[in-house]
Amino acid sequence: MRTIVEPFRIKMTEPIRMISREDRQAALEAAHYNVFLLDAADCHIDLLTDSGTGAMSQQQWAALLLGDESYAGSASFKRFESVVKDITGMNYVLPTHQGRAAEGILAATRVSKGDIIPNNTHFDTTRANLQFVGGKPLDFPSGCAQDLTSNEPFKGNMDLQALKNCITEYGADKIPFCMITITNNAGGGQPVSMANIKAVKALLDEVDIPLVLDACRFSENSFFIKKREPGYEDKSLLAIAQETFSYADVVLMSCKKDGLANIGGFIACNNATWEVDFRNSLIMREGFPTYGGLAGRDLEAIAIGLKEVLDDDYQTYRHGVISYIAKHFEEIGVPIVQPVGGHAVFIDAKASLPHIPALAYPGISLVNALYVEGGIRAVEMGSVMFGQWDAAGHETPASLELVRLAIPRRVYTQSHFDYLIEVMEKVWQKRDALTGYQLDYQPQYLRHFSGQFQPIGE
Ligand code: F0G
């Protein structure tokens, strides 16, 4: 069958509206040309993120009523803990209010000034948390990750040779842990193969460096392994996830993605000493270890979401939707990261707008054009998010200038995606007239969230 059929029907609706082009233009100007500063009500289709924006199932909504809001030892925690233990195989599980809280705990307890932390590619909050405590996050994506047109099946893989060189250069003592992010969000949502995870773990074992998995999108990664890695085609997504986690010493997760929940995260590990450090840090920042900054009902929703996300029909539909958008973008001629990733379509803004230099932020230009044209909110993942800059005003562009259209889970229907394709086509026809942007204000960290822009030459 050609048609992608959502494996659910809709029981409750949420209105969305389209404001006029003039109003969109005015809203964008008032938001300093930064779509993060727009009101959500002014966004017709919101593809800013797939994080915490999903729709819960009837089972999740029903489970909210079972939430045990006891401060300590709640039944909801027990249910949450048991599901996380089953999937990850970890002995210790600590809930956090979202992924970056887990990152903050890991950084505060295990990273000293000058430490090196390798990853396939650090997500921006991970990088910021590590830098905040004086760590030096380094990215070692596989060579093919930079070639956006290469159809390699596992472009999220870590470059083993680069990791080896890093260990030789800095010494294992300077590396408190190594990370792998599945899927590699900052690198285009690309998956990491089981073979790569295994090989990284084997290399780290030789020098006693623990492996930390950033597992926000573990089920999407498992789906890619099932579809693309020989030997896994007949395994269940759960079995693939379990094997993936068997190579990890610590798992960090934002449950706002593959937890199918609107809030939540966790940090899980096998090492009793690390667990004590994590727990003490958690109590200071997040709350008692059996709720960790969440309500009991949130733990219930996550416990169910973590199981639903491993359903084959759900992952087949999700991947089908994203491939559908990608196929139509390709027909229009829009250069996208190949092969399409697990949670989003990534557009190559550099190739789309070659007349806009990297430090005039072609990604911001494309994002803003999509908003003005059709009320679509996307996000820049280029020099604004990942570039390096210092107080003296020196700025180094990121290696890639991408625009991400992240697809919220179980939220939009096929006609929303057809509309998106139409808007993209219109923007594409006008691309030569789009202009670059300059930053008028930027905070020290995570400037994409609150930076203020001005169009150049207007
Ligand atoms: N790691 C990865 C790979 C992520 O994509 C994110 C969040 C986090 C960690 C942090 O989790 O938001 O729960 O604190 N990514 C969102 C996104 C924000 O839009 O991709 P969080």
Residues whose N, C-alpha, C, O or C-beta is under 5 A from the ligand:
A	BS01	F0G	L48 T49 D50 S51 Q98 G99 R100 F123 T125 T181 T183 N185 D214 C216 S254 K256 G264
